[in-house]
Amino acid sequence: MKPMRILTVVLLVAVSACTWRPDPDEHARKFFDEGREMIIKALKKQDATDQQLQAAEAVLAKYQPTLPGELATVMRRQRDLFRAVATGQDSATLARLETELHQAHEGTVRTIGRMHEEIGTAVGATTWKGAQAQLDKRWAKHFDE
């Protein structure tokens, strides 16, 4: 029963997220900008030097032109899939849309991972691990049971 409840919650959140965000491009830009602010704030809490902060900002600036577009594509693919589910589309259509979503999602996750790795290299392992701990602490309340 628990997996079904989790799936139901995930579907409801995803569907509601799709309906609350009619402009995926705008939402993706905001998501990126808020993520940038959280990363810089976490680095500052780790007493990152001005040089480290500038290095992190340079990495973020490198990804700013393309990553929000990748995020928006994932949001559109997710919206398309949930619309197809909600409108009773056949299994071939749903499978195709899920594959498209998965491919977009995997590419975006890899891009985000590379960005995080580059930030870690730019600021140093110790500072980045401390910033990651700060971010984990901030987000734990949303994800922990």
C-alpha positions as semicolon CSV with decimal commas, in nm:
position;residue;x (nm);y (nm);z (nm)
1;M;0,000;0,000;0,000
2;K;0,280;0,241;0,083
3;P;0,430;0,238;-0,271
4;M;0,086;0,318;-0,413
5;R;0,046;0,611;-0,173
6;I;0,388;0,740;-0,271
7;L;0,306;0,708;-0,641
8;T;-0,024;0,888;-0,588
9;V;0,146;1,173;-0,404
10;V;0,416;1,201;-0,671
11;L;0,155;1,209;-0,946
12;L;-0,054;1,470;-0,767
13;V;0,248;1,690;-0,699
14;A;0,369;1,656;-1,056
15;V;0,029;1,730;-1,205
16;S;-0,026;2,024;-0,974
17;A;0,323;2,153;-1,049
18;C;0,240;2,138;-1,417
19;T;-0,081;2,332;-1,368
20;W;0,073;2,590;-1,137
21;R;0,356;2,665;-1,378
22;P;0,208;2,753;-1,715
23;D;0,541;2,890;-1,843
24;P;0,813;2,626;-1,807
25;D;1,080;2,867;-1,934
26;E;1,005;3,122;-1,662
27;H;0,981;2,854;-1,393
28;A;1,311;2,698;-1,504
29;R;1,487;3,037;-1,496
30;K;1,355;3,101;-1,144
31;F;1,456;2,750;-1,036
32;F;1,810;2,806;-1,167
33;D;1,837;3,151;-1,010
34;E;1,713;3,026;-0,672
35;G;1,954;2,733;-0,691
36;R;2,240;2,972;-0,767
37;E;2,148;3,183;-0,464
38;M;2,130;2,876;-0,240
39;I;2,469;2,752;-0,357
40;I;2,638;3,089;-0,305
41;K;2,473;3,130;0,036
42;A;2,591;2,781;0,140
43;L;2,944;2,861;0,022
44;K;2,941;3,185;0,219
45;K;2,838;2,991;0,532
46;Q;3,149;2,783;0,473
47;D;3,356;3,102;0,476
48;A;3,447;3,065;0,110
49;T;3,699;3,324;-0,003
50;D;3,612;3,590;-0,256
51;Q;3,821;3,397;-0,507
52;Q;3,624;3,077;-0,440
53;L;3,292;3,264;-0,469
54;Q;3,401;3,417;-0,799
55;A;3,506;3,074;-0,925
56;A;3,168;2,928;-0,829
57;E;2,987;3,220;-0,994
58;A;3,191;3,162;-1,312
59;V;3,078;2,799;-1,323
60;L;2,717;2,898;-1,264
61;A;2,744;3,165;-1,533
62;K;2,874;2,902;-1,775
63;Y;2,560;2,690;-1,725
64;Q;2,309;2,976;-1,702
65;P;2,252;3,009;-2,079
66;T;2,163;2,642;-2,136
67;L;2,057;2,466;-1,814
68;P;1,727;2,653;-1,766
69;G;1,629;2,549;-2,119
70;E;1,705;2,185;-2,036
71;L;1,496;2,213;-1,718
72;A;1,207;2,367;-1,914
73;T;1,221;2,080;-2,163
74;V;1,188;1,830;-1,879
75;M;0,891;2,023;-1,741
76;R;0,723;2,024;-2,083
77;R;0,784;1,651;-2,131
78;Q;0,643;1,584;-1,784
79;R;0,337;1,794;-1,858
80;D;0,287;1,614;-2,191
81;L;0,304;1,274;-2,023
82;F;0,061;1,361;-1,745
83;R;-0,179;1,517;-1,992
84;A;-0,168;1,197;-2,196
85;V;-0,237;0,991;-1,883
86;A;-0,522;1,220;-1,783
87;T;-0,680;1,207;-2,128
88;G;-0,671;0,829;-2,164
89;Q;-0,403;0,789;-2,430
90;D;-0,296;0,439;-2,537
91;S;0,006;0,250;-2,405
92;A;0,221;0,318;-2,713
93;T;0,170;0,692;-2,676
94;L;0,236;0,682;-2,303
95;A;0,550;0,472;-2,351
96;R;0,682;0,711;-2,618
97;L;0,617;1,014;-2,400
98;E;0,776;0,845;-2,098
99;T;1,086;0,766;-2,305
100;E;1,108;1,127;-2,419
101;L;1,071;1,245;-2,059
102;H;1,331;0,999;-1,935
103;Q;1,585;1,105;-2,199
104;A;1,536;1,474;-2,124
105;H;1,548;1,410;-1,750
106;E;1,865;1,199;-1,769
107;G;2,043;1,459;-1,980
108;T;1,945;1,739;-1,744
109;V;2,048;1,546;-1,434
110;R;2,387;1,476;-1,591
111;T;2,429;1,845;-1,676
112;I;2,343;1,946;-1,319
113;G;2,586;1,685;-1,186
114;R;2,868;1,818;-1,408
115;M;2,793;2,170;-1,290
116;H;2,812;2,061;-0,926
117;E;3,138;1,874;-0,993
118;E;3,285;2,184;-1,156
119;I;3,180;2,400;-0,861
120;G;3,342;2,147;-0,627
121;T;3,665;2,162;-0,825
122;A;3,651;2,542;-0,842
123;V;3,604;2,595;-0,467
124;G;3,789;2,292;-0,335
125;A;3,664;1,965;-0,194
126;T;3,647;2,075;0,170
127;T;3,450;2,392;0,101
128;W;3,215;2,214;-0,139
129;K;3,149;1,926;0,103
130;G;3,064;2,181;0,371
131;A;2,831;2,365;0,131
132;Q;2,668;2,036;0,036
133;A;2,608;1,966;0,405
134;Q;2,446;2,310;0,440
135;L;2,223;2,241;0,140
136;D;2,133;1,897;0,273
137;K;2,041;2,045;0,609
138;R;1,820;2,304;0,438
139;W;1,640;2,046;0,223
140;A;1,619;1,759;0,474
141;K;1,295;1,891;0,621
142;H;1,130;1,864;0,279
143;F;1,250;1,514;0,193
144;D;1,296;1,325;0,517
145;E;1,005;1,119;0,647
